Amino acid sequence: MNPVKLLYLEDDALDRRAFLRMVRDKALPYAVTAAETMAEARAHLAEARFDIVVADYNLPDGRCTELFDEQPETPFVLITGTMGDQLALRTLERGADDYLNKDPQQLHLAAVPAAVDKTLKRHQLRRREQQLARELREAHARITSFLENISDGFAALDREWRVLSINAAGARILRQQAEDLVGTVLWEAWPRLAESAARAALRRAVAEQVPVNVEAFCAEPLSAWFELRGSPAADGLSLFFTDITERQRAAEALRENEERLRLAVEAGEIGTYETDFQAGRMRFNHQFCRILGLPAGSELTHEETERLIHPDDRERTRKEFAASRNPASGGASRLEFRVVRPDGAVRWVSLRGRTLFRETADGPAPFRALGAVVDITERVQAETELKRQAEELRTINKDLARFNRLTVGRELRMIELKREVNTLCAQCHQPSRYDLSFTEKGTPPKP
């Protein structure tokens, strides 16, 4: 342990020698610097820092109390034979930490170590208290600055629910002035809160000394939703509150959208699925279960789901799904295939899905897939029927074309024969037997 750096200020040479001898003989942990006058003491104090000063009250060039203002952080023990109780009290009030009455036989020197030890401990305690007070002020300033700069409202309440303090955001949320709110009872400053479920929750926080979190709607004039977080304290409650009206509106809009989507899915008879690759399971909505002929709420493994795919389509769909789990593909899947229900019925389905990826140490990896499925059996059957009818029509058209070729060929041959007969009649000077004018003018023959 480092020795105590002690400045001993004494103009009496006998006392100085006696003190230094006592320090030496008792092996006291002091590094002593001796001075005879105020001027010499000032010179030492200017050159070095001392842990304590032990000084005679009256010196040839002044009183040692003059050093108090010059060394406010250094503890002093005074030694005097002329100081009465009133003067001693004033000296202590001015800055001395302790004093000893000087004894002509130098008996007072034996009390110096105890006075020094007591003074140093008291000084250390005082410095620690000052440090703690400074840290407390700094912490209070940081907390105050934090509370004043957050967007949440904050109010400190006592056990009577009076507002001890409120930050600027809190006053702004309540649409009042902070100075008008301090000192008022919370339920009077915020009457609509008293009418909500939040009052019982906050009272429970104080009564049971437990933190609470509650949401409440406050009607006019605020007409807003609030989230309140109460944290109990020994002397009351710390209350944080946030205007969550926009969040509530967004949540309500989301619920409405989800309901509309649910109705659209039900009306469109759309099945949906979710694949958890880590768990190796697939979950289906009730419509997908209906399409697959499964009980509502069914969950299947990948292998169980794959066995529902028609054997002729299984390999093709397996490749498609594998490709969609490759990050380079973008994760999209779009295919049509057949499924075989547990009762043996075959249904055609159209699937649209997307695989979701997340970053891992080895790069993007699939962790989830979402998709929708529609039963297209009737459409496929209709398309098959249309193809059959189209093929049948093509066959009929071919037969008609062949028939037309045969019929037209016979008619042309008859026209040629009639033309030959007319030629023979002309050679015999007889009138034509057949009217073939339509072949030249494009008009039908006369009956």
Secondary structure, 3 states (H helix, E strand, C coil): CCCEEEEEECCCHHHHHHHHHHHHHCCCCEEEEEECCHHHHHHHHHHCCCCEEEEECEECCEECCHHHHHCCCCCEEEEECCCCHHHHHHHHHHCCCEEEECCCCCHHHHHHHHHHHHHHHHHHHHHHHHHHHHHHHHHHHHHHHHHHHCCCEEEEEECCCEEEEECHHHHHHCCCCHHHHCCCEHHHHCHHHHCCCHHHHHHHHHHHCCCEEEEEEECCCCCEEEEEEEEEECCEEEEEEEECHHHHHHHHHHHHHHHHHHHHHHHCCEEEEEEECCCCEEEECHHHHHHHCCCCCCEEEHHHHHHCECHHHHHHHHHHHHHHCCHHHCCEEEEEEEEECCCCCEEEEEEEEEEEEEEECCEEEEEEEEEEEEECHHHHHHHHHHHHHHHHHHHHHHHHHHHHHHHHHHHHHHHHHHHHHHHHHHHCCCCCCCCCCHHHHCCCCCC
